[in-house]
Amino acid sequence: MKLSKVHSGVRLDFYAPDFTNTLELPISGTGIAAGFPSPAEEFEEIRLDLNRELIRHPAATFYARVKGNSMIDAGINDGDLLIVDKALEAKDGCVAVCFIDGEFTLKRLAVRDDGICLMPANAEFKPIRISEDNDFTVWGVVAYIIHKPR
């Protein structure tokens, strides 16, 4: 799939996906044992298009490449690729791409009676409390994380 860079920032690079082509990849229909190996079963090939599997709202979906370590304890590492859906509703506890005071950041939303906090998942970073003085928008919700192999 070809990606077109639409924005480069300090913490995230954004890409628009190209949905004009499909790429169907083979997938095992029987699954892969993660415990004890199962006896060999007849291989049944099923075709899978990751665009159809991972993207519910094509016109509202972007990819973002993570830069930094503020979310490592949530399993989101520097270099990981995010599938960000702007059509999903932002809720308490979701991981979201937020635009605050001219910059994008990736944090977990903490929606409280007294306001919103953007929570990092790394003790080296402090929460960001949103006030009326901030220019703030939840830009999109992380639908999937694609990890780089380590």
C-alpha positions as CSV (number, residue, x, y, z in Angstrom):
1,M,0.0,0.0,0.0
2,K,1.3,3.4,-0.9
3,L,1.2,6.1,1.8
4,S,1.3,9.8,1.2
5,K,2.8,12.0,4.0
6,V,0.3,14.7,4.9
7,H,1.9,16.2,8.0
8,S,5.2,15.9,9.8
9,G,5.4,16.9,13.4
10,V,7.6,16.6,16.5
11,R,5.7,13.6,17.9
12,L,3.8,12.1,15.0
13,D,4.1,11.9,11.2
14,F,0.7,11.5,9.4
15,Y,0.0,9.6,6.2
16,A,-3.1,9.3,4.1
17,P,-3.8,5.7,3.0
18,D,-4.4,4.8,-0.7
19,F,-7.5,2.7,-1.0
20,T,-7.5,2.5,-4.8
21,N,-5.8,-0.9,-4.8
22,T,-6.4,-4.1,-2.8
23,L,-3.7,-6.4,-1.7
24,E,-5.1,-9.7,-0.6
25,L,-2.7,-11.8,1.4
26,P,-3.0,-15.5,2.4
27,I,-4.0,-16.3,6.0
28,S,-4.2,-19.7,7.6
29,G,-7.9,-20.6,8.3
30,T,-7.0,-22.9,11.2
31,G,-5.0,-20.5,13.4
32,I,-1.6,-21.0,14.9
33,A,-1.2,-22.7,18.3
34,A,0.5,-20.4,20.8
35,G,0.7,-23.2,23.4
36,F,1.4,-26.8,22.6
37,P,1.7,-27.5,18.9
38,S,-1.4,-29.1,17.4
39,P,-1.3,-32.0,15.0
40,A,-0.8,-30.8,11.4
41,E,-4.1,-29.9,9.9
42,E,-4.9,-29.5,6.2
43,F,-3.9,-26.0,5.2
44,E,-6.8,-24.0,4.0
45,E,-5.9,-20.7,2.4
46,I,-8.1,-17.7,3.0
47,R,-7.4,-14.3,1.4
48,L,-7.3,-11.2,3.6
49,D,-7.2,-7.5,2.6
50,L,-5.9,-5.5,5.6
51,N,-7.6,-2.3,4.4
52,R,-11.0,-4.0,4.7
53,E,-10.0,-5.7,7.9
54,L,-8.6,-2.7,9.8
55,I,-10.3,0.3,8.4
56,R,-14.0,1.0,9.1
57,H,-14.2,4.6,7.9
58,P,-11.8,5.1,4.9
59,A,-12.5,8.8,4.5
60,A,-11.8,9.5,8.1
61,T,-8.8,7.2,8.6
62,F,-5.1,8.1,8.7
63,Y,-1.9,6.4,9.6
64,A,0.5,8.0,12.1
65,R,4.1,7.0,12.9
66,V,5.0,7.4,16.6
67,K,7.9,9.5,17.6
68,G,8.9,9.3,21.2
69,N,8.4,7.2,24.3
70,S,5.5,8.8,26.3
71,M,3.2,5.8,25.7
72,I,5.7,2.9,26.1
73,D,3.9,1.4,29.1
74,A,0.7,1.2,27.0
75,G,2.7,-0.9,24.5
76,I,3.1,2.0,22.0
77,N,6.7,2.4,21.0
78,D,8.8,4.8,19.0
79,G,8.4,3.9,15.3
80,D,5.1,2.0,15.7
81,L,2.4,2.7,13.1
82,L,-1.0,3.8,14.3
83,I,-4.3,3.5,12.5
84,V,-6.2,6.7,13.6
85,D,-9.9,6.9,12.9
86,K,-11.4,10.4,13.2
87,A,-15.0,9.0,13.0
88,L,-14.7,7.1,16.3
89,E,-16.1,8.7,19.4
90,A,-13.4,9.8,21.9
91,K,-14.2,8.3,25.3
92,D,-12.6,8.1,28.8
93,G,-9.7,5.7,28.7
94,C,-9.2,5.7,24.9
95,V,-5.8,6.4,23.3
96,A,-6.2,9.4,21.1
97,V,-4.3,11.8,18.9
98,C,-4.9,15.2,20.3
99,F,-4.1,18.7,19.0
100,I,-3.2,21.0,21.8
101,D,-1.8,24.6,21.4
102,G,-0.5,24.0,17.9
103,E,1.1,20.5,18.4
104,F,-0.1,16.9,18.1
105,T,0.4,14.5,20.9
106,L,-0.6,10.9,21.6
107,K,-2.1,10.2,25.1
108,R,-4.8,8.3,26.9
109,L,-7.9,10.5,27.7
110,A,-9.0,10.8,31.3
111,V,-12.4,12.5,31.2
112,R,-13.4,13.7,34.7
113,D,-16.1,15.8,36.2
114,D,-13.6,18.7,36.5
115,G,-12.2,18.4,33.0
116,I,-9.9,16.4,30.7
117,C,-6.4,15.2,31.4
118,L,-4.1,13.7,28.8
119,M,-2.3,10.8,30.4
120,P,1.1,9.5,29.3
121,A,2.0,5.9,29.8
122,N,5.5,6.5,31.0
123,A,6.4,7.8,34.5
124,E,9.0,10.2,33.0
125,F,6.2,12.3,31.5
126,K,3.6,14.4,33.4
127,P,-0.2,14.4,32.6
128,I,-1.4,17.4,30.7
129,R,-4.5,19.1,32.2
130,I,-6.7,20.8,29.6
131,S,-7.9,24.2,30.6
132,E,-10.1,26.8,28.9
133,D,-6.9,28.6,27.9
134,N,-5.8,25.7,25.7
135,D,-6.6,25.3,22.0
136,F,-7.6,21.7,22.2
137,T,-9.2,19.1,19.9
138,V,-9.3,15.3,20.0
139,W,-8.1,14.8,16.4
140,G,-8.8,11.0,16.2
141,V,-8.9,7.8,18.2
142,V,-6.3,5.0,17.8
143,A,-8.1,2.0,16.3
144,Y,-5.1,-0.2,15.8
145,I,-1.4,-0.3,16.6
146,I,1.1,-2.0,14.2
147,H,4.3,-2.7,16.1
148,K,7.7,-2.7,14.5
149,P,9.5,-5.9,15.2
150,R,12.0,-5.6,18.0
